[in-house]
Amino acid sequence: MGLFQEVRWHGRGGQGVVTVSRLLAFAALLEGKRVQAFPEFGPERTGAPVLGFTRISDGPIDLHSQVYEPDVVVVLDPTLLKAIDVTVGLKDGGKVVVNTDLTPREMRDRLKGGARVYTVNATRIALDVIGRPIFNTAMLGAMVKATNLVSLDSALKVIRERFAGKVGEANVAAVRRAFEEVRSD
């Protein structure tokens, strides 16, 4: 079997979890892959925990459920690490990408299991580049570098298609910077 990867995104309402899971899917579509992208949340308010899911495959995707055993976990909001175990179900050899100023080794010590850990201070990048704490696209850049599920060029193209003008270019800059600054253990 060819490529089949599942990504679980952890964030809070209003942080762009749904948007970023779809941006990854659209980037994979540009490359001719099959995709699914969908959220899981109820009537929660802004700030409540939200999950997003993205599946990417070379062939048909017959699953129609949430992602229970992800290959990759992306944590947009590091405060969630105190409330939930984001590594639940993570496949052996899986990857965790976290928005934090901690090193990968420091973050690995806080996580369960033996995942490969990647860290990037996406919040700082968003504040520096976008001028607001909107860090979902920066996390996309870090995730692309950590996984190679899609190319950076495809990610940048969908960012420019989704966000126009100065907003789009600021998000492109955030993606590029996170791509360059993500650290691995």
N, CA, C and O of each residue as an XYZ file, in Angstrom:
740
protein
N       0.839     -1.183      0.000
C       0.000      0.000      0.000
C       0.882      1.242      0.000
O       1.952      1.242      0.607
N       0.445      2.289     -0.669
C       1.189      3.536     -0.732
C       0.946      4.397      0.493
O       0.731      3.898      1.598
N       0.983      5.658      0.278
C       0.811      6.638      1.337
C      -0.577      6.567      1.962
O      -1.579      6.565      1.248
N      -0.639      6.511      3.273
C      -1.870      6.691      4.046
C      -1.463      7.240      5.398
O      -0.923      6.516      6.234
N      -1.719      8.511      5.609
C      -1.311      9.192      6.844
C      -2.514      9.893      7.458
O      -3.348     10.476      6.765
N      -2.573      9.815      8.784
C      -3.641     10.479      9.515
C      -3.027     11.492     10.478
O      -2.073     11.197     11.199
N      -3.601     12.693     10.469
C      -3.119     13.792     11.306
C      -4.254     14.212     12.233
O      -5.393     14.392     11.803
N      -3.924     14.365     13.510
C      -4.889     14.892     14.483
C      -4.363     16.230     14.986
O      -3.234     16.329     15.466
N      -5.198     17.255     14.870
C      -4.865     18.617     15.275
C      -5.555     18.917     16.599
O      -6.750     18.660     16.743
N      -4.819     19.458     17.569
C      -5.371     19.856     18.868
C      -5.250     21.369     19.025
O      -4.173     21.941     18.858
N      -6.357     21.996     19.343
C      -6.344     23.431     19.596
C      -7.571     23.827     20.377
O      -8.240     22.991     20.984
N      -7.852     25.094     20.355
C      -9.035     25.628     21.030
C      -9.879     26.373     20.009
O      -9.377     26.860     18.996
N     -11.170     26.450     20.298
C     -12.073     27.159     19.407
C     -11.568     28.566     19.128
O     -11.216     29.298     20.053
N     -11.532     28.941     17.869
C     -11.061     30.255     17.475
C      -9.601     30.301     17.066
O      -9.125     31.344     16.617
N      -8.873     29.194     17.210
C      -7.451     29.180     16.851
C      -7.193     28.694     15.423
O      -6.040     28.643     14.993
N      -8.224     28.345     14.700
C      -8.042     27.961     13.303
C      -7.724     26.501     13.075
O      -7.109     26.161     12.064
N      -8.125     25.623     13.987
C      -7.882     24.186     13.823
C      -8.582     23.659     12.573
O      -7.991     22.913     11.791
N      -9.838     24.047     12.390
C     -10.598     23.577     11.223
C      -9.947     24.087      9.943
O      -9.779     23.337      8.981
N      -9.585     25.355      9.936
C      -8.968     25.952      8.747
C      -7.653     25.262      8.394
O      -7.433     24.918      7.233
N      -6.784     25.057      9.367
C      -5.469     24.485      9.069
C      -5.584     23.030      8.623
O      -4.816     22.588      7.769
N      -6.532     22.278      9.187
C      -6.689     20.888      8.742
C      -7.131     20.851      7.280
O      -6.733     19.967      6.522
N      -7.948     21.810      6.901
C      -8.393     21.894      5.498
C      -7.292     22.401      4.578
O      -7.171     21.939      3.443
N      -6.488     23.345      5.056
C      -5.379     23.836      4.233
C      -4.416     22.702      3.886
O      -3.954     22.601      2.749
N      -4.116     21.857      4.858
C      -3.270     20.697      4.586
C      -3.915     19.794      3.545
O      -3.243     19.314      2.632
N      -5.213     19.564      3.682
C      -5.917     18.713      2.716
C      -5.876     19.319      1.316
O      -5.633     18.603      0.345
N      -6.107     20.611      1.199
C      -6.073     21.263     -0.114
C      -4.677     21.192     -0.730
O      -4.540     21.022     -1.941
N      -3.641     21.321      0.100
C      -2.271     21.199     -0.418
C      -2.035     19.795     -0.965
O      -1.404     19.631     -2.010
N      -2.542     18.779     -0.258
C      -2.399     17.404     -0.737
C      -3.193     17.184     -2.028
O      -2.745     16.463     -2.920
N      -4.362     17.801     -2.122
C      -5.158     17.700     -3.357
C      -4.389     18.257     -4.558
O      -4.434     17.690     -5.649
N      -3.687     19.365     -4.347
C      -2.874     19.945     -5.422
C      -1.845     18.949     -5.949
O      -1.445     19.011     -7.112
N      -1.424     18.038     -5.088
C      -0.414     17.049     -5.456
C      -1.026     15.738     -5.929
O      -0.319     14.745     -6.101
N      -2.347     15.733     -6.140
C      -3.016     14.558     -6.689
C      -3.340     13.476     -5.679
O      -3.649     12.345     -6.057
N      -3.273     13.811     -4.393
C      -3.571     12.827     -3.358
C      -5.055     12.867     -3.008
O      -5.755     13.829     -3.322
N      -5.514     11.821     -2.365
C      -6.891     11.757     -1.854
C      -6.874     12.274     -0.423
O      -5.907     12.057      0.307
N      -7.940     12.956     -0.019
C      -7.940     13.586      1.302
C      -9.299     13.548      1.981
O     -10.338     13.367      1.347
N      -9.252     13.724      3.285
C     -10.402     14.045      4.123
C      -9.913     15.070      5.136
O      -8.780     14.993      5.610
N     -10.769     16.024      5.466
C     -10.460     16.978      6.528
C     -11.765     17.348      7.203
O     -12.730     17.734      6.542
N     -11.792     17.229      8.538
C     -13.023     17.509      9.260
C     -12.713     17.771     10.727
O     -11.687     17.323     11.240
N     -13.603     18.501     11.402
C     -13.397     18.800     12.820
C     -14.234     17.908     13.713
O     -15.112     17.175     13.257
N     -13.933     17.992     15.013
C     -14.802     17.399     16.015
C     -14.976     18.429     17.122
O     -14.033     18.768     17.838
N     -16.175     18.906     17.238
C     -16.515     19.811     18.327
C     -18.021     19.856     18.445
O     -18.744     19.531     17.503
N     -18.475     20.252     19.584
C     -19.896     20.393     19.829
C     -20.249     21.870     19.869
O     -19.667     22.670     19.137
N     -21.181     22.227     20.707
C     -21.607     23.630     20.791
C     -20.689     24.461     21.682
O     -21.135     25.422     22.307
N     -19.414     24.097     21.742
C     -18.484     24.784     22.622
C     -18.306     26.241     22.210
O     -18.569     26.638     21.075
N     -17.861     26.991     23.156
C     -17.584     28.402     22.915
C     -16.117     28.572     22.502
O     -15.325     27.630     22.533
N     -15.795     29.793     22.121
C     -14.412     30.114     21.820
C     -13.541     29.766     23.017
O     -13.874     30.105     24.153
N     -12.438     29.096     22.768
C     -11.521     28.710     23.835
C     -11.664     27.276     24.304
O     -10.790     26.763     25.002
N     -12.761     26.619     23.927
C     -12.947     25.216     24.314
C     -12.075     24.327     23.424
O     -11.812     24.682     22.275
N     -11.623     23.178     23.937
C     -10.805     22.278     23.111
C     -11.535     21.833     21.845
O     -12.727     21.527     21.869
N     -10.797     21.805     20.750
C     -11.311     21.406     19.440
C     -10.309     20.450     18.809
O      -9.099     20.619     18.958
N     -10.814     19.453     18.109
C      -9.969     18.547     17.340
C     -10.238     18.759     15.858
O     -11.364     19.035     15.446
N      -9.195     18.626     15.078
C      -9.314     18.598     13.625
C      -8.604     17.355     13.131
O      -7.659     16.877     13.759
N      -9.057     16.838     12.015
C      -8.473     15.615     11.465
C      -8.203     15.805      9.981
O      -8.989     16.438      9.275
N      -7.092     15.256      9.513
C      -6.769     15.239      8.091
C      -6.250     13.854      7.747
O      -5.357     13.327      8.410
N      -6.821     13.276      6.706
C      -6.302     12.013      6.156
C      -5.778     12.312      4.760
O      -6.391     13.055      3.994
N      -4.634     11.720      4.445
C      -4.016     11.881      3.133
C      -3.610     10.505      2.643
O      -2.985      9.731      3.369
N      -3.978     10.205      1.388
C      -3.707      8.873      0.850
C      -3.440      8.948     -0.643
O      -3.874      9.871     -1.333
N      -2.711      7.945     -1.116
C      -2.533      7.788     -2.564
C      -3.752      7.142     -3.207
O      -3.982      7.293     -4.407
N      -4.531      6.422     -2.406
C      -5.696      5.717     -2.930
C      -6.966      6.145     -2.233
O      -6.955      7.075     -1.426
N      -8.060      5.472     -2.540
C      -9.340      5.813     -1.916
C      -9.269      5.709     -0.391
O      -8.545      4.877      0.155
N     -10.020      6.555      0.271
C     -10.107      6.544      1.734
C     -11.500      6.046      2.096
O     -12.504      6.715      1.850
N     -11.535      4.860      2.684
C     -12.812      4.248      3.020
C     -13.244      4.499      4.461
O     -14.379      4.193      4.824
N     -12.370      5.045      5.273
C     -12.710      5.349      6.664
C     -13.559      6.615      6.731
O     -13.326      7.580      6.003
N     -14.543      6.588      7.616
C     -15.393      7.768      7.801
C     -15.639      7.970      9.284
O     -16.784      8.061      9.725
N     -14.559      8.039     10.053
C     -14.633      8.234     11.493
C     -13.538      9.207     11.885
O     -12.697      9.580     11.067
N     -13.560      9.616     13.150
C     -12.460     10.454     13.602
C     -11.164      9.639     13.546
O     -11.198      8.422     13.363
N     -10.057     10.298     13.700
C      -8.750      9.648     13.681
C      -8.431      9.175     15.094
O      -8.241      9.982     16.004
N      -8.377      7.858     15.263
C      -8.084      7.276     16.575
C      -6.618      6.919     16.750
O      -6.113      6.918     17.872
N      -5.925      6.614     15.654
C      -4.524      6.223     15.715
C      -3.718      7.056     14.710
O      -3.329      6.565     13.650
N      -3.476      8.317     15.063
C      -2.795      9.206     14.119
C      -1.323      8.848     13.926
O      -0.678      8.262     14.795
N      -0.828      9.220     12.769
C       0.603      9.147     12.477
C       1.293     10.410     12.992
O       2.468     10.392     13.358
N       0.528     11.507     13.010
C       1.044     12.813     13.400
C       0.019     13.500     14.298
O      -1.182     13.465     14.030
N       0.507     14.122     15.360
C      -0.319     14.958     16.230
C       0.284     16.360     16.196
O       1.489     16.531     16.378
N      -0.566     17.363     15.960
C      -0.124     18.752     15.948
C      -0.867     19.489     17.059
O      -2.097     19.476     17.106
N      -0.120     20.126     17.946
C      -0.706     20.821     19.089
C      -0.527     22.326     18.894
O       0.573     22.860     19.035
N      -1.640     23.001     18.565
C      -1.592     24.445     18.379
C      -1.514     25.176     19.711
O      -0.833     26.195     19.819
N      -2.203     24.667     20.723
C      -2.263     25.337     22.020
C      -1.590     24.471     23.080
O      -2.161     23.463     23.498
N      -0.389     24.842     23.525
C       0.341     23.999     24.470
C      -0.319     23.898     25.843
O       0.030     23.006     26.616
N      -1.264     24.787     26.172
C      -1.951     24.663     27.460
C      -2.802     23.401     27.506
O      -3.151     22.936     28.591
N      -3.139     22.845     26.364
C      -3.910     21.601     26.322
C      -3.116     20.427     26.884
O      -3.701     19.446     27.342
N      -1.804     20.518     26.854
C      -0.956     19.427     27.347
C      -1.168     19.173     28.834
O      -0.912     18.068     29.312
N      -1.631     20.174     29.572
C      -1.912     20.011     30.995
C      -3.268     19.349     31.224
O      -3.518     18.791     32.293
N      -4.132     19.409     30.231
C      -5.506     18.922     30.390
C      -5.744     17.548     29.776
O      -6.552     16.773     30.289
N      -5.047     17.236     28.678
C      -5.292     15.981     27.976
C      -3.983     15.347     27.524
O      -2.957     16.017     27.405
N      -4.040     14.059     27.277
C      -2.897     13.337     26.723
C      -3.040     13.345     25.209
O      -3.809     12.563     24.650
N      -2.306     14.222     24.548
C      -2.420     14.361     23.100
C      -1.827     13.175     22.355
O      -2.054     13.022     21.155
N      -1.070     12.333     23.051
C      -0.432     11.196     22.385
C      -1.307      9.933     22.379
O      -0.883      8.898     21.866
N      -2.505     10.005     22.933
C      -3.385      8.826     22.955
C      -3.567      8.300     21.534
O      -3.956      9.045     20.635
N      -3.286      7.024     21.340
C      -3.474      6.383     20.045
C      -2.383      6.630     19.034
O      -2.408      6.034     17.957
N      -1.415      7.493     19.338
C      -0.356      7.805     18.372
C       0.384      6.533     17.988
O       0.819      5.771     18.852
N       0.523      6.309     16.690
C       1.193      5.106     16.199
C       2.663      5.085     16.618
O       3.280      6.132     16.812
N       3.209      3.885     16.752
C       4.642      3.739     17.006
C       5.394      4.457     15.907
O       5.074      4.319     14.727
N       6.379      5.212     16.296
C       7.141      5.980     15.316
C       6.446      7.255     14.890
O       6.892      7.926     13.959
N       5.344      7.599     15.569
C       4.588      8.799     15.230
C       5.342     10.071     15.574
O       6.381     10.050     16.234
N       4.788     11.172     15.107
C       5.413     12.477     15.306
C       4.437     13.406     16.019
O       3.228     13.364     15.792
N       4.999     14.247     16.888
C       4.227     15.261     17.591
C       4.883     16.611     17.309
O       6.081     16.787     17.532
N       4.090     17.558     16.819
C       4.567     18.904     16.512
C       3.838     19.853     17.467
O       2.609     19.914     17.473
N       4.608     20.592     18.276
C       4.011     21.413     19.328
C       4.428     22.877     19.205
O       5.592     23.190     18.954
N       3.462     23.755     19.384
C       3.687     25.193     19.466
C       4.173     25.503     20.882
O       3.376     25.559     21.818
N       5.471     25.702     21.033
C       6.050     25.948     22.356
C       7.430     26.571     22.196
O       8.058     26.488     21.140
N       7.878     27.196     23.277
C       9.260     27.688     23.273
C      10.214     26.674     23.887
O      11.414     26.930     23.986
N       9.688     25.523     24.300
C      10.535     24.456     24.848
C      11.320     23.766     23.737
O      10.919     23.800     22.574
N      12.428     23.147     24.095
C      13.175     22.347     23.137
C      12.437     21.028     22.906
O      11.594     20.653     23.720
N      12.728     20.330     21.839
C      12.110     19.012     21.641
C      12.377     18.060     22.804
O      11.481     17.315     23.201
N      13.566     18.069     23.348
C      13.877     17.182     24.486
C      13.029     17.544     25.702
O      12.481     16.658     26.357
N      12.915     18.828     26.009
C      12.077     19.258     27.141
C      10.621     18.853     26.927
O       9.944     18.426     27.863
N      10.147     18.989     25.701
C       8.756     18.622     25.412
C       8.578     17.110     25.473
O       7.562     16.637     25.983
N       9.534     16.345     24.968
C       9.420     14.885     24.999
C       9.290     14.385     26.431
O       8.575     13.418     26.691
N       9.979     15.041     27.360
C       9.907     14.654     28.776
C       8.509     14.857     29.348
O       8.171     14.254     30.366
N       7.704     15.680     28.726
C       6.345     15.961     29.200
C       5.290     15.106     28.506
O       4.127     15.101     28.909
N       5.690     14.393     27.480
C       4.745     13.586     26.708
C       4.911     12.109     27.034
O       5.973     11.672     27.477
N       3.861     11.358     26.811
C       3.918      9.910     26.989
C       4.375      9.265     25.685
O       4.171      9.818     24.604
N       4.986      8.108     25.795
C       5.389      7.358     24.610
C       6.717      7.809     24.057
O       7.410      8.645     24.638
N       7.055      7.237     22.921
C       8.349      7.498     22.314
C       8.265      8.217     20.989
O       9.029      7.916     20.072
N       7.353      9.160     20.872
C       7.170      9.875     19.611
C       8.384     10.727     19.270
O       9.136     11.148     20.150
N       8.555     10.968     18.005
C       9.536     11.952     17.539
C       8.894     13.310     17.756
O       7.767     13.535     17.315
N       9.591     14.222     18.430
C       9.005     15.494     18.831
C       9.635     16.648     18.056
O      10.851     16.711     17.875
N       8.777     17.555     17.606
C       9.175     18.767     16.900
C       8.561     19.950     17.638
O       7.397     19.898     18.035
N       9.329     21.006     17.823
C       8.799     22.197     18.476
C       9.100     23.436     17.646
O      10.098     23.510     16.929
N       8.206     24.398     17.770
C       8.371     25.697     17.123
C       7.572     26.706     17.930
O       6.483     26.391     18.410
N       8.088     27.894     18.084
C       7.349     28.930     18.793
C       6.487     29.680     17.781
O       6.809     30.792     17.361
N       5.387     29.039     17.404
C       4.484     29.589     16.392
C       3.788     30.846     16.878
O       3.464     31.728     16.083
N       3.558     30.931     18.176
C       2.924     32.137     18.716
C       3.824     33.347     18.493
O       3.357     34.395     18.046
N       5.104     33.207     18.800
C       6.057     34.302     18.586
C       6.153     34.658     17.110
O       6.174     35.834     16.746
N       6.212     33.642     16.270
C       6.288     33.880     14.827
C       5.061     34.663     14.362
O       5.190     35.635     13.617
N       3.877     34.244     14.798
C       2.648     34.936     14.387
C       2.655     36.390     14.859
O       2.289     37.290     14.103
N       3.066     36.619     16.095
C       3.117     37.993     16.600
C       4.119     38.834     15.814
O       3.843     39.987     15.481
N       5.276     38.256     15.520
C       6.306     38.984     14.776
C       5.887     39.276     13.336
O       6.103     40.380     12.835
N       5.293     38.292     12.680
C       5.044     38.387     11.241
C       3.641     38.897     10.909
O       3.472     39.734     10.022
N       2.643     38.390     11.625
C       1.253     38.748     11.334
C       0.794     39.914     12.224
O      -0.085     40.690     11.849
N       1.407     40.018     13.402
C       1.046     41.086     14.318
C      -0.081     40.717     15.262
O      -0.546     41.549     16.041
N      -0.520     39.470     15.193
C      -1.593     38.958     16.045
C      -1.299     37.499     16.367
O      -0.590     36.837     15.608
N      -1.825     36.982     17.474
C      -1.552     35.576     17.836
C      -2.412     34.590     17.040
O      -3.190     33.821     17.604
N      -2.252     34.636     15.733
C      -2.947     33.710     14.839
C      -1.870     32.798     14.272
O      -1.200     33.136     13.296
N      -1.715     31.630     14.903
C      -0.541     30.808     14.639
C      -0.842     29.507     13.915
O       0.042     28.657     13.807
N      -2.049     29.322     13.418
C      -2.368     28.059     12.758
C      -1.552     27.856     11.482
O      -1.112     26.741     11.205
N      -1.348     28.907     10.713
C      -0.578     28.719      9.478
C       0.898     28.479      9.776
O       1.565     27.735      9.057
N       1.408     29.102     10.831
C       2.794     28.809     11.227
C       2.922     27.336     11.591
O       3.916     26.694     11.252
N       1.922     26.803     12.278
C       1.960     25.377     12.636
C       1.887     24.493     11.394
O       2.455     23.401     11.379
N       1.200     24.950     10.363
C       1.194     24.205      9.099
C       2.614     24.135      8.537
O       3.051     23.077      8.083
N       3.327     25.248      8.565
C       4.708     25.249      8.079
C       5.597     24.287      8.845
O       6.400     23.568      8.251
N       5.453     24.273     10.167
C       6.244     23.353     10.991
C       5.882     21.905     10.690
O       6.762     21.051     10.581
N       4.593     21.631     10.557
C       4.131     20.260     10.283
C       4.616     19.785      8.911
O       5.012     18.629      8.760
N       4.587     20.663      7.923
C       5.070     20.296      6.585
C       6.542     19.904      6.652
O       6.938     18.904      6.055
N       7.349     20.666      7.361
C       8.783     20.350      7.487
C       8.984     19.033      8.232
O       9.845     18.236      7.860
N       8.194     18.800      9.284
C       8.359     17.605     10.108
C       7.938     16.331      9.386
O       8.468     15.256      9.668
N       6.999     16.437      8.468
C       6.401     15.227      7.889
C       6.645     15.020      6.402
O       6.636     13.882      5.934
N       6.858     16.070      5.664
C       6.950     15.991      4.200
C       5.700     15.392      3.566
O       5.776     14.815      2.481
N       4.545     15.521      4.231
C       3.298     15.002      3.643
C       2.912     15.755      2.389
O       2.331     15.185      1.465
N       3.232     17.029      2.359
C       3.042     17.853      1.173
C       4.278     18.730      1.027
O       5.066     18.862      1.963
N       4.442     19.316     -0.125
C       5.581     20.203     -0.328
C       5.286     21.581      0.256
O       4.129     21.973      0.409
N       6.342     22.299      0.575
C       6.189     23.672      1.033
C       5.512     24.505     -0.042
O       4.666     25.342      0.272
N       5.865     24.294     -1.303
C       5.248     25.057     -2.392
C       3.738     24.864     -2.438
O       2.999     25.827     -2.645
N       3.269     23.630     -2.249
C       1.824     23.379     -2.250
C       1.153     24.077     -1.075
O       0.075     24.651     -1.226
N       1.783     24.030      0.089
C       1.219     24.714      1.257
C       1.129     26.214      1.013
O       0.117     26.834      1.337
N       2.160     26.792      0.456
C       2.159     28.234      0.194
C       1.104     28.608     -0.841
O       0.462     29.653     -0.734
N       0.932     27.756     -1.832
C      -0.077     28.038     -2.859
C      -1.481     28.070     -2.256
O      -2.262     28.966     -2.575
N      -1.812     27.117     -1.399
C      -3.156     27.122     -0.808
C      -3.335     28.285      0.164
O      -4.443     28.802      0.308
N      -2.268     28.701      0.827
C      -2.354     29.878      1.705
C      -2.715     31.098      0.867
O      -3.600     31.870      1.236
N      -2.037     31.267     -0.248
C      -2.312     32.426     -1.113
C      -3.716     32.360     -1.717
O      -4.346     33.395     -1.934
N      -4.207     31.151     -1.988
C      -5.569     31.018     -2.515
C      -6.613     31.313     -1.446
O      -7.672     31.862     -1.749
N      -6.326     30.954     -0.199
C      -7.299     31.117      0.901
C      -7.320     32.537      1.441
O      -8.382     33.051      1.792
N      -6.147     33.182      1.511
C      -6.033     34.516      2.096
C      -5.483     35.480      1.047
O      -4.437     35.229      0.448
N      -6.180     36.554      0.836
C      -5.799     37.502     -0.214
C      -4.851     38.584      0.303
O      -4.783     38.857      1.502
N      -4.131     39.184     -0.627
C      -3.342     40.382     -0.375
C      -2.341     40.287      0.753
O      -1.618     39.301      0.890
N      -2.315     41.359      1.575
C      -1.348     41.449      2.662
C      -1.535     40.348      3.689
O      -0.558     39.848      4.246
N      -2.777     39.964      3.947
C      -3.047     38.892      4.906
C      -2.434     37.583      4.405
O      -1.813     36.843      5.169
N      -2.615     37.311      3.121
C      -2.044     36.105      2.533
C      -0.530     36.106      2.598
O       0.079     35.100      2.959
N       0.074     37.217      2.253
C       1.539     37.284      2.255
C       2.100     37.198      3.670
O       3.169     36.621      3.873
N       1.400     37.759      4.650
C       1.843     37.632      6.045
C       1.775     36.168      6.481
O       2.677     35.682      7.163
N       0.713     35.465      6.091
C       0.602     34.048      6.436
C       1.645     33.213      5.708
O       2.171     32.254      6.274
N       1.949     33.559      4.470
C       3.023     32.880      3.737
C       4.342     33.059      4.486
O       5.106     32.107      4.643
N       4.602     34.270      4.941
C       5.838     34.536      5.681
C       5.879     33.725      6.985
O       6.937     33.229      7.374
N       4.727     33.590      7.659
C       4.674     32.802      8.896
C       4.940     31.326      8.616
O       5.650     30.666      9.374
N       4.373     30.811      7.532
C       4.602     29.408      7.155
C       6.089     29.186      6.875
O       6.689     28.239      7.384
N       6.671     30.055      6.071
C       8.096     29.918      5.727
C       8.989     29.965      6.970
O       9.908     29.160      7.123
N       8.701     30.916      7.845
C       9.546     31.067      9.029
C       9.429     29.849      9.941
O      10.440     29.360     10.446
N       8.220     29.354     10.158
C       8.046     28.161     10.999
C       8.707     26.946     10.352
O       9.295     26.117     11.046
N       8.616     26.837      9.038
C       9.270     25.757      8.302
C      10.770     25.762      8.592
O      11.381     24.708      8.771
N      11.355     26.956      8.636
C      12.791     27.080      8.882
C      13.171     26.914     10.355
O      14.258     26.425     10.663
N      12.279     27.321     11.270
C      12.628     27.353     12.682
C      12.225     26.102     13.465
O      12.655     25.945     14.608
N      11.425     25.217     12.896
C      11.017     24.040     13.650
C      12.246     23.215     14.023
O      13.165     23.043     13.223
N      12.239     22.710     15.257
C      13.366     21.934     15.775
C      12.908     20.503     16.038
O      11.750     20.273     16.389
N      13.801     19.556     15.872
C      13.471     18.160     16.141
C      14.458     17.578     17.140
O      15.561     18.088     17.341
N      14.005     16.465     17.771
C      14.876     15.811     18.751
C      15.845     14.867     18.090
O      16.652     14.233     18.770
